[in-house]
Amino acid sequence: MIDSASETETAILDAALAEVLSHGIRRTTASDIARRSGLSRQTLYRYWPDAQSIFAALVTRELLAALPRAVAEPADLDAMVELLVETADRIRRLPLVDRLRDTDPELFARYILDRLGTSQRAIHSETARRVLAGQAEGVVRDGDPTQLAAMVLLIAQSAVQSAPLVAEWLDDAAWRRELTRALHGYLRPESP
């Protein structure tokens, strides 16, 4: 028996993840999630107003879980870029990302072309914070940290979402190496 709100939310999101991985978002209903979680639909609706809200919370949870936790500030640009690439690679390898890319490309398009989601805003905020810290240490080029972080987000997001398109040219190691070069070149301080 689930005995707390956060345990109930976790059970709902875990069930939603299992359903989406099995069937995709379009073929997953609140009834499917309720059945898999062992809860009633009414219980689901106490936490989220509809299935789309559950899916949004699920995507946010999964993407935010890929962010580094309690990592010390990188000592130099190489360490910062390594952290960014490692984070992008974790997101790229999420089963949910693969499934959504395969079954629900219009959802990807919405978050690429139309709007920023909660997870994108959190990733941007964390990146801007790290860029500012890198600038203070002199390891990241000058510029508005929010703008630099926005471009890093665009570069990494594109690399993550389009990786399967170029897999014949970029295996996993090459993907990481080339993303590292792109981010390093973009963030490197300009020579005097």
N, C-alpha and C positions, 0 to 999 in steps of 0.2 A: 504494500500500500504506500502510495506517495503521500508524504506528510508535510511538505512545505511548498510555498509558492515557487521558489526557485527550482526545486526538484520537479515540480509539475511542469514548469516552463521547459526545463531541460528534457523531460520525457516527451513533451510535445515536439520540440525541435529535433530530438533524436529520431522520433517516429517520422517526422516530415523528411528528414534527410534520407532515411531508409526508403521511403516511398518515392522520393524524387530520384534517387539513384536507380531504383527499380523501373520507374515508369516515366520519369520526366515531370516537369511542373504542370504542363497542360493536361496530363492524364492523372494527376493527383488531386483528390478532393479532400475537403475537411473530414468527410466520413471515413476516407481511407486513413487519414492521420489519426483520427480518434480510435478507429479499430486497432491500428498497430500499436498505439500508445496504451490501450486498455482504458481509455477515458471516454467520457461522453462528448458529443459535439458541443453541448452546452458548456462543459468545462473549458473546451478550447476557446469558445467565444467569450469567456470571462477574461481571457488573457489577450486575445486578438480578435478584431471584429470580423475577419474573414480569412480565407485561405491565402489570399495574396499577401496579407499582412504577416502571416506565418512565414511565407516564403521569403519575404523581405528580411524578417528577423533572422531566418536561417542563413541566408547569404551573408548578412552582416556578421553573425556569430562565426561562421566558418572563415571568412576573410580576416577578421580581427584576430582570430586564433593563430593565424599565420605570422602575425607581427612579432618581432622580437620582444621578449619579456626581460625586463630588468637587466638590459645589456649596458655595460659601461660605455661612455662616449668613445667612439673610435679615436685612436691616437693619431691617425694620419689619414690621408685621402684614400690610400689603398684599403685600409680597414673599413672606412665608411662605405666605399663602393662594394667591398665584399659583403657587408651587411645588407646593402640594398639589393644586390644580386641574389643573395641567399634568400631573402624575403620574397623576391619576385619568383624565384624557383619553387619555393614552398607553395605559393599561390598557384603557380602553373601546374603543379602536381596534385592539387586538390581533386579528389574524385568528383566533387560537386562541380568544379569548373569544367572538367571534361564532359560531364553529363549535360550541363547547360549548353555548352558549345555545340554538342551533338543534337540535342533534342529541342532546345529552346533558344535558337540564335537571335530571335527578336528581343529577348530579354537582354542579351549581351548588347545588341544594337542600341537599346534604350539607354543603357548606362555608358555607352561610348559616344553616342550622338546627341542625346536629348537632356540628360540630367546627371548630376552627381549624386551618388548614394552616400549613406552614412559611413560605410567602410571607406569609400574613396576620400571623403572629407577627413576621416581619422588618419588614413595613410598620409594624406597631404600634410596635415598638422604635425604629425610625428616627423616627417621628412623635413619640413620647414624648421622644426626645432633642431634637428641634427645639422642641417645646413648652417643655421645661425651659429651653433657651437663650433662647427668646422671653420667658419669664417673668423670667429674669435681666436682660434688657434692658428689661423693663417694657412690652413690646408685646403680651403674651398675659396673659389674666386669671389670677388666682390659682386654685389648685386642684391636686389631685393630677395630675401630668403623665401618669401611666399611665391614669387615668380619662378625662382630656380626650382623650388619644390614642385610647382605645377608642371614644369617641363620634365622633371624627373618622373613624375607620375605618368605623364603622357608617354614618355619613352618606355618605361617599364610596363605600363598597361598594354601598349601596343605589342611589345615583345611577348608578353604572357598570352594575350588573346590570339595572336597570329602565329604562334610557334608551330602549330601543326601544319600550317600552309608551307612553311619553309623547312620542314623536317628532312626532306631529301638533301638539302644543302647544309643544314645545321643540325648535327646530332646534339645530344644533351651537353656534351663538353664544349662543343663549338658555340652553342647558344649562350652558355654561361660566359665563355671567353669573349665573345663579341659584344654581349651586353655590358660586360665589365669595361671593355674598351670605349664603348659609346658613353657610358656614364662617367668614366674617368676623364675622358676628353672634354666632356661638357662641364664638369665641376672643377677641373684643374685650374689653379690660379694662373693668370696670364703672366708671361715673362715680362720683366721690366724693359 
